[in-house]
Amino acid sequence: MEVIVHCPADKHSLNTLCEQIATQHGEFVYSYLTRLDLSTEQKVTIIEGIENMLK
């Protein structure tokens, strides 16, 4: 797969792009976790671990 990205020219557009990328990444992680055969407690533990790594 080849992806071509044209970087935005101004800061506002770049911030918008960053927000959209973060949203898509979050949706991917959520989708992945919902498909795992784990208990709700285990999924919450994973999410909390991700949050702690980002701090």
C-alpha positions as CSV (number, residue, x, y, z in Angstrom):
1,M,0.0,0.0,0.0
2,E,1.3,3.4,-0.9
3,V,0.1,6.5,1.0
4,I,0.8,10.0,-0.1
5,V,0.4,12.7,2.5
6,H,0.5,16.4,1.7
7,C,1.5,18.3,4.8
8,P,-0.6,21.3,5.7
9,A,0.8,24.7,5.1
10,D,-0.4,26.4,8.3
11,K,-0.5,25.5,12.0
12,H,-4.3,25.4,12.2
13,S,-4.5,22.8,9.4
14,L,-1.6,20.8,11.0
15,N,-3.4,20.7,14.3
16,T,-6.6,19.6,12.6
17,L,-4.7,16.8,10.9
18,C,-3.1,15.7,14.2
19,E,-6.5,15.6,15.9
20,Q,-8.0,13.5,13.1
21,I,-5.1,11.1,13.2
22,A,-5.4,10.8,17.0
23,T,-9.2,10.1,16.6
24,Q,-8.6,7.4,14.0
25,H,-5.9,5.8,16.2
26,G,-8.3,5.8,19.2
27,E,-11.0,4.2,17.2
28,F,-8.6,1.5,16.0
29,V,-7.5,0.7,19.6
30,Y,-11.2,0.6,20.7
31,S,-12.1,-1.7,17.8
32,Y,-9.2,-4.0,18.5
33,L,-10.0,-4.2,22.2
34,T,-13.7,-5.0,21.6
35,R,-12.7,-8.0,19.5
36,L,-10.4,-9.5,22.1
37,D,-11.7,-12.4,24.1
38,L,-11.0,-10.8,27.5
39,S,-13.1,-9.8,30.4
40,T,-14.2,-6.2,30.9
41,E,-11.8,-5.9,33.9
42,Q,-8.9,-7.0,31.7
43,K,-9.8,-4.5,29.0
44,V,-10.0,-1.7,31.5
45,T,-6.5,-2.8,32.8
46,I,-5.1,-2.5,29.3
47,I,-6.7,0.9,28.8
48,E,-5.3,2.1,32.1
49,G,-1.9,0.8,31.2
50,I,-2.0,2.8,27.9
51,E,-3.1,5.9,29.8
52,N,-0.2,5.5,32.3
53,M,2.4,5.1,29.5
54,L,1.2,8.3,27.8
55,K,1.6,10.4,31.0
